[in-house]
Amino acid sequence: MKNYAQHYEDATKKIVELATRIHHANIMNVSVPYTLPKITWALRSIYKDPEFHDIFVGTKLSDNKWSKGFCALASMAVYRLYGGDKIWEMMAIRPSEWEFGPVVFLRDRKTGLAFGTTGEHFYPITIPYDLGRPVDISRLRTPNIDKFIQVLQSKMERM
């Protein structure tokens, strides 16, 4: 567990660095109350909490896959809180395209960078983001998105 916790923190730093790059590229295009790095830190904190995992993913928190099951919910939250369609294109890798799919993530329109806050649980496998295809947001199953965003915003207000 200790090794996984360190791996998780290392992955979090990399994801926040990517969030910072995307934020700097879009800083003139978006007027939002939270920066992308702050949203990312808050998400990564929520994934580790068994209470939120049980509520939003519906399964018990695994000892070594804290972020598993959050990809669509987290991507939708980032999409809504950070610029929507102006900044992002919602993407997915379907199970027919990758044996470990589905994976939902965002692609930054300005830089072309793939952005997901949950993928490190596939380690040592790297997610082949190039297999992703645009997704109709209305078809994503995120029934608890409003509640999840409220939890996320509350978390960010306490940071």
C-alpha positions in Angstrom: 0.0 0.0 0.0 2.8 2.4 0.8 4.3 1.9 -2.7 0.9 2.5 -4.3 0.4 5.7 -2.2 3.8 7.0 -3.4 2.9 6.0 -7.0 -0.4 7.8 -6.7 1.2 11.0 -5.4 3.8 10.9 -8.2 1.0 10.5 -10.7 -0.9 13.4 -9.1 2.1 15.7 -9.6 2.4 14.8 -13.2 -1.4 15.3 -13.8 -1.3 18.7 -12.0 1.7 19.7 -14.2 -0.3 18.8 -17.3 -3.2 20.7 -15.9 -0.9 23.7 -15.4 0.3 23.5 -19.0 -3.3 23.4 -20.3 -4.4 26.2 -18.0 -1.6 28.5 -19.2 -2.5 27.8 -22.8 -6.1 28.7 -22.2 -5.8 31.4 -19.6 -7.0 34.1 -22.0 -9.9 31.9 -23.3 -11.6 31.1 -20.0 -13.1 33.0 -17.1 -13.8 30.5 -14.3 -13.7 30.6 -10.5 -11.3 27.7 -10.3 -8.0 27.0 -12.1 -7.5 23.6 -13.8 -4.7 22.7 -11.4 -6.9 23.4 -8.4 -9.7 21.3 -9.8 -7.3 18.5 -10.5 -5.8 18.6 -6.9 -9.3 18.4 -5.5 -10.3 15.5 -7.8 -7.2 13.5 -6.8 -8.0 14.1 -3.2 -11.6 12.9 -3.6 -10.5 9.7 -5.3 -8.6 8.6 -2.2 -11.6 9.0 0.1 -13.6 5.7 0.5 -16.8 7.6 1.3 -16.8 9.4 -2.1 -15.8 6.2 -3.9 -18.7 4.3 -2.5 -21.1 7.1 -3.3 -20.0 7.9 -6.8 -18.5 4.7 -8.1 -20.7 2.3 -6.3 -17.9 -0.1 -5.3 -15.6 -0.4 -2.4 -12.3 1.4 -2.7 -9.5 -0.9 -3.8 -6.1 -0.7 -2.1 -4.4 0.0 -5.4 -6.9 1.6 -7.8 -8.1 4.7 -6.1 -9.2 6.6 -9.2 -10.8 3.6 -11.0 -14.4 4.3 -12.0 -14.2 8.1 -12.0 -13.1 8.8 -15.6 -16.5 9.9 -17.0 -17.7 11.7 -13.9 -14.4 13.5 -13.5 -14.1 14.4 -17.2 -17.7 15.8 -17.1 -16.9 17.8 -13.9 -13.8 19.3 -15.5 -15.7 20.0 -18.7 -18.5 21.9 -16.8 -16.2 23.7 -14.3 -13.5 24.7 -16.8 -14.7 26.2 -20.1 -16.9 23.5 -21.5 -17.0 23.1 -25.3 -14.9 26.2 -25.7 -11.9 24.5 -24.2 -12.6 20.7 -24.4 -13.6 17.9 -26.7 -15.0 14.9 -24.7 -13.3 11.7 -25.9 -13.5 8.0 -25.2 -11.7 4.8 -26.0 -14.2 2.1 -26.4 -13.8 -1.5 -25.2 -13.8 -2.7 -28.8 -10.8 -0.4 -29.5 -8.7 -1.2 -26.4 -9.1 -4.3 -24.2 -8.9 -2.2 -21.0 -11.6 0.3 -22.1 -13.8 2.2 -21.8 -11.8 5.2 -20.8 -13.3 8.7 -21.0 -11.0 11.8 -21.1 -10.8 15.3 -22.5 -8.8 16.7 -25.3 -7.8 20.4 -25.0 -8.8 22.1 -28.3 -6.0 24.6 -28.2 -3.0 22.3 -27.5 -4.4 18.9 -28.6 -3.3 17.4 -25.3 -5.3 14.5 -23.8 -6.3 15.2 -20.2 -7.6 12.7 -17.8 -7.3 12.7 -14.0 -7.7 9.0 -13.4 -5.5 6.9 -15.7 -2.6 6.0 -13.4 -4.5 2.9 -12.1 -3.7 1.2 -15.4 0.1 1.4 -14.5 2.3 0.0 -16.0 0.1 0.1 -19.1 0.0 3.5 -20.8 -3.4 4.6 -22.0 -3.4 4.9 -25.9 -5.2 8.3 -26.0 -4.7 8.4 -29.8 -7.4 5.7 -30.0 -9.9 8.1 -28.5 -12.9 9.3 -30.5 -15.3 12.2 -29.8 -18.2 11.4 -27.6 -21.7 12.9 -27.5 -21.8 14.3 -24.0 -25.5 13.6 -23.7 -24.8 9.9 -24.0 -22.4 9.7 -21.1 -23.8 8.1 -18.0 -23.1 10.4 -15.2 -26.3 10.4 -13.1 -24.6 11.9 -10.0 -22.8 14.7 -11.8 -24.5 17.6 -10.1 -23.9 16.1 -6.6 -20.3 15.3 -7.6 -19.7 18.9 -8.7 -21.1 20.2 -5.4 -18.7 17.9 -3.5 -15.8 19.0 -5.7 -16.6 22.7 -5.3 -16.9 22.2 -1.5 -13.5 20.5 -1.5 -12.0 23.4 -3.5 -13.4 26.0 -1.2 -11.6 24.3 1.7 -8.3 24.2 -0.1 
